[in-house]
């Protein structure tokens, strides 16, 4: 039976790093709910911005 363990350790998200992070999020994405975008923006600190798009779907169309 194949292993289900991740290949790499999880990445810790902090407010340190480049200051040019842009998060783009659909408001009605069924796979990644909008509620995660503000939480990720908070974790990244003032170096990130969120652009919310009034759309649905997941991935490019």
N, C-alpha and C positions, 0 to 999 in steps of 0.2 A: 504494500500500500504506500503511495507517495506521501511525503511529508507535507504538512500544511503550515509548518513554521515559516515565518517571513525570512527572506534572504538577507535582509539588513535590519538593523535596529531602527525603531521609529525616530524621526527627526523632531527635535524639540523646537517649537516655534517661540521666538522671543522678539523683543522690540529692537534688538541689535541687528545690524546689517545694512544693506543698501537702502537709500532713501527714495527709491523710485518704484515702489510696489503698487501695481494697479490690479484690483480685484473686480472682475466683471461677473455679474450674477443675474440670471433670469429670476423674476419674481415668482414664477410658477413652474420651476424646474422640479419634476417628480423625483429625480435621483439625488439632487443636492438642494435641500430646502433653503430658501432665502435666509432663514434664521441663523444659518451658519456663517453668512457673509459678515454681519456686524461683529460676531464673536471673533472671527479670524482677524478682522480689522483691528479690534481691541487688542488681540494678542500681538499683532505686528506693531502696534503703537502709532505714533504720528508719522511714521515713514510710509504709511500706506493710505490709499484712497479706495473707495468703493463706488462703482458705477452700477446702478440697478436698472435693468431693462424690463419694461412691462411686457413680458413675453413668457412663453412656456417652452417646453422641450428641453432636451439635454444634448449638447454637442452641436456641431455645425450642421446647418441644413442647406 
